[in-house]
Amino acid sequence: MLEIFLRTLPFFAIIGLGYWAGRTRFFSEEATAYLTKFVFYFALSAMLFRFAANLRLAEVFDGRLIAGYLWGTAFVYGIATIVGFLRRLDLSTAAIEAQCAVIGNVGFLGLPMFVLLFGEDSIGPLMLVLATDLIVFSSLIVILISGARDGRISWSIGRTIALGLVKNPMIVSVVLGLSWSALALPIPDPMNDFLAILGGAATPGALFAIGASLASKSAERLYIAGWLTFCKLILHPLFVGAAVLFLFPLDPFSATVVIAAAAMPVAGNVYMLAQHYGIAPHRVSAAILVSTAVSILTFPAIVAWVTGS
């Protein structure tokens, strides 16, 4: 575990550096927003396209992986929702808490970290996890909140979901990259160098942006943040692990990547959703802050457990 902790420590150190820059106002909230936009729309997209363009969909797609991840994630989603209802939360708030319990920072933190920790072979399984989160659970939260507010499910919700997916640069870059691969088009050297240089900015940029954005997060309602952190960092990898190891057995490498992805702290896009709909943004903010801090210890422990290190 110590070796894994030391390998992951530089990633969290960059997050800590970003947090310090944001906390001391050396890096303003406006600067953080622009850095996040650069990473999201350019650097991370270039990294995803380059990797996807060198993969084949037939080699990447794994129905057992998707089924195992969906089963484990849905189980924890259900637990968080039931606990929310027992605490007499309305459907929208319970749905936001359930989102915190299962949606990890796979895009900004997972992709850059996993490439260096597990190698480029981890990109395929990780893209399936990311696609499942974006397509299934990001759609589900919109359906639940809109249905709770309107009292019914309308066709306009489908249009909102479709537009959200089409406008998401992660989805677009993966689809374009796999399409490029399917057409068997070679990547010209100047284009490959361009993508490599731009994509190289994704790792430090994303980690620094995570830290700087955490500086503006509050730590209110710590007992709720603690419960959601427990769901995300312990229950989620535990149930996903049970699914991909026993119910839908995967090869050891893919299982390790999927379980490690489930051990990621709460994603920042959950806060954006909460803020957009005006549903418990401070609660989500606290969950992101606490889960990110705690994951410094829990993530290496989970990876060590899975790999037997």
C-alpha positions as a Markdown table, in Angstrom:
| # | Residue | x | y | z |
|---|---|---|---|---|
| 1 | Met | 0.0 | 0.0 | 0.0 |
| 2 | Leu | 2.9 | 2.4 | 0.8 |
| 3 | Glu | 4.2 | 2.1 | -2.7 |
| 4 | Ile | 0.8 | 2.9 | -4.2 |
| 5 | Phe | 0.4 | 5.8 | -1.8 |
| 6 | Leu | 3.7 | 7.3 | -2.8 |
| 7 | Arg | 2.8 | 6.9 | -6.5 |
| 8 | Thr | -0.5 | 8.7 | -6.0 |
| 9 | Leu | 0.9 | 11.3 | -3.7 |
| 10 | Pro | 2.2 | 13.6 | -6.5 |
| 11 | Phe | -1.3 | 13.8 | -8.0 |
| 12 | Phe | -2.8 | 14.9 | -4.7 |
| 13 | Ala | 0.1 | 17.2 | -4.1 |
| 14 | Ile | -0.8 | 19.1 | -7.3 |
| 15 | Ile | -4.4 | 19.2 | -6.1 |
| 16 | Gly | -3.1 | 20.6 | -2.8 |
| 17 | Leu | -1.0 | 23.2 | -4.6 |
| 18 | Gly | -4.1 | 24.3 | -6.5 |
| 19 | Tyr | -6.1 | 24.5 | -3.3 |
| 20 | Trp | -3.4 | 26.7 | -1.7 |
| 21 | Ala | -3.4 | 29.0 | -4.8 |
| 22 | Gly | -7.2 | 29.3 | -4.6 |
| 23 | Arg | -7.4 | 29.7 | -0.9 |
| 24 | Thr | -4.8 | 32.5 | -0.8 |
| 25 | Arg | -6.5 | 34.2 | -3.7 |
| 26 | Phe | -3.3 | 33.9 | -5.8 |
| 27 | Phe | -5.6 | 32.1 | -8.2 |
| 28 | Ser | -9.0 | 33.8 | -8.4 |
| 29 | Glu | -12.3 | 32.0 | -9.0 |
| 30 | Glu | -12.4 | 33.5 | -12.4 |
| 31 | Ala | -9.0 | 32.2 | -13.3 |
| 32 | Thr | -10.0 | 28.7 | -12.0 |
| 33 | Ala | -13.1 | 28.8 | -14.2 |
| 34 | Tyr | -11.1 | 29.6 | -17.3 |
| 35 | Leu | -8.5 | 26.9 | -16.4 |
| 36 | Thr | -11.3 | 24.4 | -15.9 |
| 37 | Lys | -12.8 | 25.4 | -19.3 |
| 38 | Phe | -9.4 | 25.0 | -21.0 |
| 39 | Val | -8.8 | 21.5 | -19.6 |
| 40 | Phe | -12.4 | 20.4 | -20.2 |
| 41 | Tyr | -12.8 | 21.6 | -23.8 |
| 42 | Phe | -9.2 | 21.4 | -25.1 |
| 43 | Ala | -6.6 | 19.5 | -23.1 |
| 44 | Leu | -8.7 | 16.6 | -21.8 |
| 45 | Ser | -10.6 | 16.3 | -25.1 |
| 46 | Ala | -7.3 | 16.1 | -27.0 |
| 47 | Met | -6.1 | 13.3 | -24.7 |
| 48 | Leu | -9.3 | 11.4 | -25.1 |
| 49 | Phe | -9.4 | 11.8 | -28.9 |
| 50 | Arg | -5.8 | 10.6 | -29.3 |
| 51 | Phe | -6.3 | 7.6 | -27.1 |
| 52 | Ala | -9.7 | 6.7 | -28.7 |
| 53 | Ala | -8.3 | 7.1 | -32.2 |
| 54 | Asn | -5.8 | 4.4 | -31.4 |
| 55 | Leu | -8.4 | 2.0 | -30.1 |
| 56 | Arg | -11.0 | -0.2 | -31.8 |
| 57 | Leu | -14.5 | -0.2 | -30.5 |
| 58 | Ala | -14.7 | -4.0 | -30.7 |
| 59 | Glu | -11.7 | -4.2 | -28.5 |
| 60 | Val | -12.9 | -1.6 | -26.0 |
| 61 | Phe | -16.6 | -2.5 | -25.7 |
| 62 | Asp | -17.2 | -5.1 | -22.9 |
| 63 | Gly | -20.8 | -5.8 | -22.0 |
| 64 | Arg | -19.8 | -7.6 | -18.7 |
| 65 | Leu | -17.8 | -4.6 | -17.6 |
| 66 | Ile | -20.8 | -2.3 | -18.2 |
| 67 | Ala | -23.2 | -4.7 | -16.5 |
| 68 | Gly | -21.0 | -5.2 | -13.5 |
| 69 | Tyr | -20.3 | -1.4 | -13.1 |
| 70 | Leu | -24.1 | -0.7 | -13.6 |
| 71 | Trp | -25.1 | -3.3 | -11.0 |
| 72 | Gly | -22.7 | -2.1 | -8.3 |
| 73 | Thr | -23.4 | 1.5 | -9.0 |
| 74 | Ala | -27.2 | 1.1 | -9.1 |
| 75 | Phe | -27.1 | -0.8 | -5.7 |
| 76 | Val | -25.3 | 2.1 | -4.0 |
| 77 | Tyr | -27.5 | 4.6 | -5.7 |
| 78 | Gly | -30.5 | 2.8 | -4.3 |
| 79 | Ile | -29.0 | 2.7 | -0.8 |
| 80 | Ala | -28.3 | 6.4 | -0.8 |
| 81 | Thr | -31.8 | 7.1 | -2.1 |
| 82 | Ile | -33.5 | 5.0 | 0.5 |
| 83 | Val | -31.5 | 6.6 | 3.3 |
| 84 | Gly | -32.5 | 10.0 | 1.9 |
| 85 | Phe | -36.2 | 9.1 | 2.0 |
| 86 | Leu | -35.8 | 7.7 | 5.6 |
| 87 | Arg | -34.5 | 11.2 | 6.5 |
| 88 | Arg | -37.6 | 12.6 | 4.8 |
| 89 | Leu | -35.8 | 14.3 | 1.9 |
| 90 | Asp | -37.8 | 15.2 | -1.2 |
| 91 | Leu | -37.1 | 13.2 | -4.4 |
| 92 | Ser | -34.9 | 15.9 | -5.9 |
| 93 | Thr | -32.6 | 16.2 | -2.9 |
| 94 | Ala | -32.4 | 12.5 | -2.4 |
| 95 | Ala | -31.5 | 12.1 | -6.1 |
| 96 | Ile | -28.7 | 14.7 | -5.7 |
| 97 | Glu | -27.3 | 12.8 | -2.7 |
| 98 | Ala | -27.5 | 9.6 | -4.6 |
| 99 | Gln | -25.5 | 11.2 | -7.4 |
| 100 | Cys | -22.8 | 12.2 | -4.9 |
| 101 | Ala | -22.7 | 8.6 | -3.7 |
| 102 | Val | -21.8 | 7.1 | -7.1 |
| 103 | Ile | -20.4 | 9.7 | -9.5 |
| 104 | Gly | -16.7 | 9.9 | -9.2 |
| 105 | Asn | -14.1 | 12.3 | -10.6 |
| 106 | Val | -13.3 | 9.9 | -13.4 |
| 107 | Gly | -12.8 | 12.6 | -16.1 |
| 108 | Phe | -10.6 | 15.2 | -14.4 |
| 109 | Leu | -8.8 | 13.1 | -11.8 |
| 110 | Gly | -9.2 | 9.5 | -13.1 |
| 111 | Leu | -8.1 | 9.8 | -16.7 |
| 112 | Pro | -4.8 | 11.6 | -16.0 |
| 113 | Met | -4.0 | 9.5 | -13.0 |
| 114 | Phe | -4.8 | 6.1 | -14.4 |
| 115 | Val | -2.7 | 6.7 | -17.5 |
| 116 | Leu | 0.4 | 7.2 | -15.3 |
| 117 | Leu | -0.6 | 4.5 | -12.7 |
| 118 | Phe | -1.8 | 1.7 | -14.9 |
| 119 | Gly | -0.7 | 2.7 | -18.4 |
| 120 | Glu | -2.6 | 3.5 | -21.6 |
| 121 | Asp | -4.3 | 0.1 | -21.5 |
| 122 | Ser | -6.5 | 1.5 | -18.7 |
| 123 | Ile | -8.1 | 4.0 | -21.1 |
| 124 | Gly | -10.5 | 1.5 | -22.7 |
| 125 | Pro | -12.2 | 0.3 | -19.4 |
| 126 | Leu | -12.1 | 3.8 | -18.0 |
| 127 | Met | -13.9 | 5.2 | -21.0 |
| 128 | Leu | -16.7 | 2.7 | -20.6 |
| 129 | Val | -17.1 | 3.8 | -16.9 |
| 130 | Leu | -17.1 | 7.4 | -17.9 |
| 131 | Ala | -19.6 | 6.8 | -20.7 |
| 132 | Thr | -21.9 | 4.9 | -18.3 |
| 133 | Asp | -21.8 | 7.7 | -15.8 |
| 134 | Leu | -22.5 | 10.4 | -18.4 |
| 135 | Ile | -25.1 | 8.5 | -20.4 |
| 136 | Val | -27.0 | 6.6 | -17.7 |
| 137 | Phe | -26.7 | 8.4 | -14.4 |
| 138 | Ser | -26.4 | 12.0 | -15.7 |
| 139 | Ser | -29.5 | 11.3 | -17.7 |
| 140 | Leu | -31.3 | 9.8 | -14.7 |
| 141 | Ile | -30.7 | 12.8 | -12.4 |
| 142 | Val | -32.2 | 15.1 | -15.0 |
| 143 | Ile | -35.2 | 12.8 | -15.4 |
| 144 | Leu | -35.8 | 12.6 | -11.6 |
| 145 | Ile | -35.4 | 16.3 | -10.9 |
| 146 | Ser | -37.5 | 17.4 | -13.9 |
| 147 | Gly | -40.2 | 14.7 | -13.1 |
| 148 | Ala | -40.3 | 15.8 | -9.4 |
| 149 | Arg | -40.7 | 19.5 | -10.4 |
| 150 | Asp | -43.2 | 19.0 | -13.2 |
| 151 | Gly | -45.1 | 16.1 | -11.7 |
| 152 | Arg | -44.7 | 14.1 | -15.0 |
| 153 | Ile | -42.1 | 13.0 | -17.5 |
| 154 | Ser | -42.3 | 14.9 | -20.7 |
| 155 | Trp | -40.6 | 14.4 | -24.1 |
| 156 | Ser | -38.7 | 17.7 | -23.6 |
| 157 | Ile | -36.6 | 16.0 | -21.0 |
| 158 | Gly | -35.3 | 13.7 | -23.7 |
| 159 | Arg | -34.3 | 16.7 | -25.8 |
| 160 | Thr | -32.5 | 18.2 | -22.8 |
| 161 | Ile | -30.6 | 15.0 | -22.2 |
| 162 | Ala | -29.6 | 14.6 | -25.9 |
| 163 | Leu | -28.4 | 18.2 | -26.1 |
| 164 | Gly | -26.3 | 17.7 | -22.9 |
| 165 | Leu | -24.6 | 14.7 | -24.3 |
| 166 | Val | -23.9 | 16.3 | -27.7 |
| 167 | Lys | -22.4 | 19.3 | -26.1 |
| 168 | Asn | -20.2 | 17.3 | -23.7 |
| 169 | Pro | -16.7 | 17.5 | -25.1 |
| 170 | Met | -15.7 | 14.2 | -23.4 |
| 171 | Ile | -18.4 | 12.3 | -25.3 |
| 172 | Val | -17.8 | 14.1 | -28.5 |
| 173 | Ser | -14.0 | 13.5 | -28.4 |
| 174 | Val | -14.4 | 9.8 | -27.7 |
| 175 | Val | -17.0 | 9.3 | -30.5 |
| 176 | Leu | -14.8 | 11.2 | -32.9 |
| 177 | Gly | -11.7 | 9.3 | -31.9 |
| 178 | Leu | -13.4 | 5.9 | -32.3 |
| 179 | Ser | -14.9 | 7.0 | -35.6 |
| 180 | Trp | -11.4 | 7.9 | -36.8 |
| 181 | Ser | -10.2 | 4.5 | -35.7 |
| 182 | Ala | -13.1 | 2.7 | -37.4 |
| 183 | Leu | -12.2 | 4.4 | -40.7 |
| 184 | Ala | -8.6 | 3.2 | -40.2 |
| 185 | Leu | -7.3 | 6.7 | -40.9 |
| 186 | Pro | -3.6 | 7.2 | -39.9 |
| 187 | Ile | -2.9 | 10.2 | -37.6 |
| 188 | Pro | -0.4 | 12.4 | -39.4 |
| 189 | Asp | 2.8 | 13.1 | -37.3 |
| 190 | Pro | 2.1 | 16.9 | -37.0 |
| 191 | Met | -1.5 | 16.2 | -35.8 |
| 192 | Asn | -0.3 | 13.5 | -33.4 |
| 193 | Asp | 2.3 | 15.8 | -31.9 |
| 194 | Phe | -0.3 | 18.6 | -31.6 |
| 195 | Leu | -2.6 | 16.2 | -29.7 |
| 196 | Ala | 0.2 | 14.9 | -27.5 |
| 197 | Ile | 1.4 | 18.4 | -26.5 |
| 198 | Leu | -2.2 | 19.7 | -25.9 |
| 199 | Gly | -3.2 | 16.5 | -24.1 |
| 200 | Gly | -0.1 | 16.6 | -22.0 |
| 201 | Ala | -1.6 | 19.7 | -20.3 |
| 202 | Ala | -4.6 | 17.7 | -19.1 |
| 203 | Thr | -2.8 | 16.1 | -16.1 |
| 204 | Pro | -1.3 | 19.1 | -14.3 |
| 205 | Gly | -4.1 | 21.4 | -15.5 |
| 206 | Ala | -7.0 | 19.1 | -14.3 |
| 207 | Leu | -5.4 | 18.4 | -11.0 |
| 208 | Phe | -4.5 | 22.1 | -10.3 |
| 209 | Ala | -8.1 | 23.1 | -11.4 |
| 210 | Ile | -9.6 | 20.5 | -9.0 |
| 211 | Gly | -7.6 | 22.0 | -6.1 |
| 212 | Ala | -8.3 | 25.6 | -6.9 |
| 213 | Ser | -12.1 | 24.9 | -7.3 |
| 214 | Leu | -12.1 | 23.1 | -3.9 |
| 215 | Ala | -10.8 | 26.3 | -2.3 |
| 216 | Ser | -14.2 | 27.9 | -2.9 |
| 217 | Lys | -16.2 | 24.9 | -1.5 |
| 218 | Ser | -17.7 | 25.0 | 2.0 |
| 219 | Ala | -17.6 | 22.2 | 4.6 |
| 220 | Glu | -21.1 | 22.6 | 6.0 |
| 221 | Arg | -23.2 | 19.7 | 7.2 |
| 222 | Leu | -20.2 | 17.5 | 7.8 |
| 223 | Tyr | -22.2 | 14.6 | 9.0 |
| 224 | Ile | -24.0 | 14.4 | 5.7 |
| 225 | Ala | -20.8 | 14.9 | 3.8 |
| 226 | Gly | -19.3 | 12.1 | 5.9 |
| 227 | Trp | -22.1 | 9.7 | 5.0 |
| 228 | Leu | -21.9 | 10.5 | 1.3 |
| 229 | Thr | -18.1 | 10.2 | 1.4 |
| 230 | Phe | -18.5 | 6.7 | 3.0 |
| 231 | Cys | -20.9 | 5.8 | 0.2 |
| 232 | Lys | -18.6 | 7.0 | -2.6 |
| 233 | Leu | -15.2 | 5.9 | -1.3 |
| 234 | Ile | -16.2 | 2.6 | 0.5 |
| 235 | Leu | -19.6 | 1.3 | -0.5 |
| 236 | His | -19.2 | 2.1 | -4.2 |
| 237 | Pro | -15.9 | 0.3 | -4.9 |
| 238 | Leu | -17.1 | -2.5 | -2.5 |
| 239 | Phe | -20.3 | -3.2 | -4.5 |
| 240 | Val | -18.7 | -2.6 | -7.9 |
| 241 | Gly | -15.9 | -5.0 | -6.8 |
| 242 | Ala | -18.4 | -7.7 | -5.8 |
| 243 | Ala | -20.1 | -7.3 | -9.2 |
| 244 | Val | -17.0 | -7.4 | -11.4 |
| 245 | Leu | -15.2 | -10.1 | -9.4 |
| 246 | Phe | -18.1 | -12.5 | -8.8 |
| 247 | Leu | -21.3 | -11.7 | -10.7 |
| 248 | Phe | -19.8 | -10.5 | -14.0 |
| 249 | Pro | -16.2 | -11.7 | -13.7 |
| 250 | Leu | -13.6 | -9.6 | -15.6 |
| 251 | Asp | -10.0 | -10.1 | -16.2 |
| 252 | Pro | -7.8 | -8.9 | -13.3 |
| 253 | Phe | -6.6 | -5.8 | -15.0 |
| 254 | Ser | -10.0 | -4.6 | -16.1 |
| 255 | Ala | -11.5 | -5.4 | -12.7 |
| 256 | Thr | -8.7 | -3.4 | -11.0 |
| 257 | Val | -9.4 | -0.3 | -13.3 |
| 258 | Val | -13.1 | -0.4 | -12.7 |
| 259 | Ile | -12.9 | -0.8 | -9.0 |
| 260 | Ala | -10.3 | 1.9 | -8.8 |
| 261 | Ala | -12.6 | 4.2 | -10.8 |
| 262 | Ala | -15.4 | 3.5 | -8.4 |
| 263 | Ala | -13.0 | 4.6 | -5.6 |
| 264 | Met | -12.7 | 8.1 | -7.0 |
| 265 | Pro | -14.0 | 11.1 | -4.9 |
| 266 | Val | -17.2 | 12.9 | -5.8 |
| 267 | Ala | -17.1 | 14.6 | -9.2 |
| 268 | Gly | -17.3 | 18.4 | -9.6 |
| 269 | Asn | -20.0 | 18.1 | -12.2 |
| 270 | Val | -22.5 | 17.0 | -9.5 |
| 271 | Tyr | -22.0 | 20.4 | -7.9 |
| 272 | Met | -22.7 | 22.1 | -11.2 |
| 273 | Leu | -26.0 | 20.2 | -11.4 |
| 274 | Ala | -26.9 | 21.0 | -7.9 |
| 275 | Gln | -26.1 | 24.7 | -8.4 |
| 276 | His | -28.0 | 24.8 | -11.8 |
| 277 | Tyr | -31.2 | 23.3 | -10.2 |
| 278 | Gly | -30.7 | 25.1 | -6.9 |
| 279 | Ile | -30.8 | 21.8 | -4.9 |
| 280 | Ala | -28.5 | 21.4 | -1.9 |
| 281 | Pro | -25.4 | 22.9 | -3.5 |
| 282 | His | -23.6 | 23.4 | -0.1 |
| 283 | Arg | -24.2 | 19.8 | 0.8 |
| 284 | Val | -22.7 | 18.7 | -2.5 |
| 285 | Ser | -19.8 | 21.1 | -2.1 |
| 286 | Ala | -19.0 | 19.6 | 1.3 |
| 287 | Ala | -19.2 | 16.1 | 0.0 |
| 288 | Ile | -16.7 | 16.9 | -2.8 |
| 289 | Leu | -14.3 | 18.6 | -0.4 |
| 290 | Val | -14.4 | 15.9 | 2.2 |
| 291 | Ser | -14.3 | 12.9 | -0.2 |
| 292 | Thr | -11.3 | 14.4 | -2.1 |
| 293 | Ala | -9.4 | 14.9 | 1.1 |
| 294 | Val | -10.2 | 11.4 | 2.5 |
| 295 | Ser | -9.5 | 9.7 | -0.9 |
| 296 | Ile | -5.8 | 10.5 | -0.4 |
| 297 | Leu | -5.8 | 7.6 | 2.0 |
| 298 | Thr | -8.7 | 5.4 | 0.8 |
| 299 | Phe | -7.8 | 5.3 | -2.9 |
| 300 | Pro | -4.3 | 3.7 | -2.4 |
| 301 | Ala | -5.9 | 1.3 | 0.2 |
| 302 | Ile | -8.6 | 0.2 | -2.3 |
| 303 | Val | -6.0 | -0.2 | -5.1 |
| 304 | Ala | -3.7 | -2.1 | -2.8 |
| 305 | Trp | -6.6 | -4.4 | -1.8 |
| 306 | Val | -7.6 | -5.2 | -5.4 |
| 307 | Thr | -4.0 | -5.7 | -6.6 |
| 308 | Gly | -2.9 | -7.6 | -3.5 |
| 309 | Ser | 0.0 | -5.1 | -3.1 |
